[in-house]
Amino acid sequence: MFPTSASLRQRLLPIALGQAAGLACGVAGVRIATRLVAPGDYGAYGVFVSCAPLGMWVVHAGLVKFVVRHWAGSPDRAGLWRETIAAAWKKLPWLALAAGCAAAFVPGGPWRGTAGLLFLAAAALVPAALGQGALQAQRSHWADLGVAVTGSVTRSFGPPLCYVAAGGSLAALQAGFAAHALVFAGAAWWAASRAGRRAARAGAAPAATPAPAPAAAACVERPPGRQLTPVFAGPLFVVLALASWAATAANRWIMAGFFGAERAGFFTLAGNVSLIVTSMLGVVFVQYFQPSFFAAPAVTAAGRRALAGRVDRVAAGYLACALAGLGALHAAAPFLTGPLIAETYRGALGMIVPAGCFMAALLTAQFFHILLLAGRCERACGAVDLTGAAVLVGGGIAAAALGGETWFLRWLLVTPAIPWLLNRPMARKRLLAGPVENEGQN
């Protein structure tokens, strides 16, 4: 559970440095955006950005999870990569359709231009996610650090600078994000290719994630001669990712739909500020612990119970750190106006902790999703993820409709309890009901 000095240098240090760079860029980006971008434009841009992960989080989500789950243990990484890219190309028409539909809900600009920029950004983020997934799965964290820094810099500074250069155009904000996505994808692709060639020259053995044991192998559907399994290439993870993406973006939509674009702009800023704590910690915890979860023996009942206990401890540790960080952020909030946040956005201060609590809830639920993947119970993710997302989003809509903004924000404050009340018991039940016929062989 505790890192050794070697893992600190090779794994935790580059992960932490990547998040520190993201934090610095995020803080600087908030300062710049609140001084250069009007709240109404920032709210519309927030809706656009919430739709940009349609490729990596929805349409291509199964492929991204497949690379993360199976890359380290693959005996033929080049073949796995070719299969994944071929499958990704086939899904691009679906991404174009999704981007066109989503663009209709982005306020402030012509549909055609918004749809084109949204498709470009969403498509570019797919190879970025695949490249980073491969780097993290094989624990090439120093290479991933360079990719993460590139993404943080271009995302934080590119869009607002394009906005100013174009004289305050919302389309320029969107184009700046699309340019960030293209640069980010290029960096991830180059780093992953370079790391793969280096590993091939060194004859590195892909042993970080062991091949399935006989009992687990019986649960894996895999056509002869192929590594990509139907469960990852099929619709299941698209549906789950759509639910996850909708849950992530739903609060911005609720604010815009119930309380107007300006309040949505305040909430977008509050969410971006809270991400500095919740997302940064989430990335550190997932990147550090996920490879060991996937490498853990989870064939026997005892192995599955041990894995479930370890995931519980990591999820609890993450949530405790996230809530502590949000508490510190709340204490510092009165001092943020001026040095960090422009006076125009003072109305966002009271939304920072509620927005952060909701994101902490989503990231906590992700650990129980990872638990099912590690236990090779992929199909069980459906009921668990969809139930949790439905309660989180449904509760927010009901609170906003019945109680107004005050009750909506109060609902967000209690959402961190939802994954422990719903996702955890459902995931553990399905994990422990897995195949145990090879008990004692592990």
Buried (B, 14 or more C-beta within 10 A) or exposed (E): EEEEEEBEEBBBBBBBBBBEBBBBBBBBBBBBBBBBBBBBBBBBBBBBBBBBBBBBBBBBBBBBBBBBBBBBBBEEBEBBBEBBBEBBEEBBEBBBEBBBEBBEBBBBBEEEBBBBBBBBBBBBBBBBBBBBBBBBBBBBBBBBBBBBBBBBBBBBBBBBBBBBEBEEBBBBBBBBBBBBBBBBBBBBBBBBEEBBEEBEEEEBEBEBBBEBBEBBEEBEEEEEEEBBBBBBBEEBBBBBBBBBBBBBBBBBBBBBBBBEBBBBBBBBBBBBBBBBBBBBBBBBBBBBBBBBBBBBBBBBBBBBBBBBEBBBEBBBBBBEBBBEBBEEBBEEBEEBBEEBBBEBBBBBBBBBBBBBBBBBBBBBBBBBBBBBBBBBBBEBBBEBBBBBBBBBBEBBBEBBEEEEBEBBBEBBBEBBEBBBEBBBEBBBEBBBEBBBEBEEEE
